[in-house]
């Protein structure tokens, strides 16, 4: 139902640009302090926080890329490039950013994509980081983990309208790191004789947004395959794609 897209790569480039801007701004503050002979602790803290925020942007962009038909191995390459960029942005001493991709089940190379048929779907990326600064002006270390996860939970019910038509209601919950999140796009399908059909306005299709990550869709399905199956494709506001299939319950 989905074709390969290059939008994920565009999102990744945008993530690198944002991360670079954050880090470059903090490096400028450090350089000014160096020229004035007073590198403040707050400047160092800001620099290290920018590295952490930049790492999150790179992980998020990599997951957006992977979930939009990109390569799962891109996370490794992207973090290599980010660590190299960070290293060359600090000239006051040694600056090392190390990372480890999560390999524990269900993650592989830091990526977990599970788009199942049991009413739930997950798109997730996970990496652990160690950032060290050392030199005459600085001696600091931070350890942190970044887990970016978009989840989708789907439930559905249906009832008979007539011999060939069923009224289908679908409830969807979108989550970012387990908290309610908004969707940027939602596409709904139902199965008819092995093919997936998109309901439209002529089917009485409506989608209600409750503003808290919960969405309700309603439509009439013409001759759906029994048992009635629905498939929900969602992109969140971070451009991370996730989908979930569910069997609609007869009421």
C-alpha positions, -999 to +999 in steps of 0.1 A: +000+000+000+030+023+005+055+033-022+091+040-014+096+077-008+127+100-005+110+123+020+128+106+049+161+116+035+150+152+032+139+151+069+173+137+078+191+166+061+168+190+080+177+173+113+214+177+106+210+213+097+191+220+130+216+201+151+245+219+134+229+253+141+224+245+178+260+233+182+276+261+161+258+288+182+271+274+214+306+270+200+305+307+191+298+315+227+328+294+238+350+311+212+340+345+225+347+334+261+381+321+250+391+354+234+380+372+265+400+348+286+370+336+306+354+304+295+324+302+318+310+270+332+276+280+318+291+282+283+305+247+286+272+234+299+254+250+270+278+235+246+273+200+260+235+204+261+236+214+224+255+182+216+228+162+234+200+181+217+217+177+184+221+140+190+183+138+195+177+156+162+199+131+144+183+101+160+148+115+152+157+123+116+172+088+112+140+072+125+119+093+102+141+082+073+140+045+083+102+045+088+096+061+054+112+032+035+148+042+042+176+020+054+178+009+090+216+010+087+214+048+081+213+055+119+249+041+123+262+062+094+244+093+106+257+091+141+292+085+127+289+117+108+275+136+138+302+124+161+328+136+136+311+169+132+310+174+170+347+165+173+357+192+148+335+219+164+356+222+196+392+234+195+399+241+232+409+205+240+398+169+234+362+165+224+349+130+219+313+118+213+309+080+215+276+061+208+263+026+211+233+014+191+208-006+211+210-043+201+187-059+227+155-074+214+134-059+198+161-035+185+185-042+157+212-016+149+192+008+171+160+005+151+127-012+160+098-012+134+069-034+144+038-028+123+016-057+133-019-070+128-029-070+164-040-034+167-006-018+175+024-005+157+058+009+168+085+029+151+115+034+175+152+043+176+175+039+206+211+048+212+234+054+242+260+082+243+291+092+261+304+128+256+338+139+270+354+173+271+390+176+284+416+203+282+430+234+299+396+251+299+373+222+303+370+188+320+335+174+317+316+143+309+280+134+302+263+100+297+228+099+282+204+077+263+181+088+235+149+068+228+126+082+201+094+061+198+061+067+179+033+042+188-001+037+173-030+018+190-060+009+169-094-006+179-124-009+157-161-020+158-186-026+130-223-033+126-246-044+097-263-016+077-277-039+050-267-071+032-236-055+016-228-025+038-213-023+072-208+008+094-172+008+107-159+029+136-122+032+143-104+046+173-068+056+171-043+067+197-009+082+187+019+083+212+054+098+214+076+082+240+044+069+256+027+103+259-003+114+237+009+131+205-007+147+174-007+131+140+003+150+109-015+126+085-038+096+089-048+072+061-074+045+067-080+014+046-103-016+048-100-049+030-122-060+001-115-093-017-077-091-010-074-055-019-072-025+004-098+003-002-097+039+011-131+052+023-141+086+010-168+112+016-193+092-005-189+065+021-199+089+048-162+091+059-155+114+088-124+119+111-127+135+145-095+149+162-099+152+200-067+173+202-050+148+227-037+121+204-070+104+201-088+102+167-122+086+158-130+077+122-164+065+109-175+053+074-196+028+056-177-001+040-191-017+008-188-056+008-158-058+032-140-091+035-151-110+065-138-107+092-136-070+086-100-057+087-088-022+089-053-007+084-042+027+097-012+045+084+000+075+105+027+101+103+033+121+135+044+157+137+081+146+137+074+129+103+079+094+117+056+069+100+039+040+118+010+017+108-012-009+125-038-034+113-067-045+134-097-069+131-129-050+136-152-064+162-188-072+152-214-055+174 
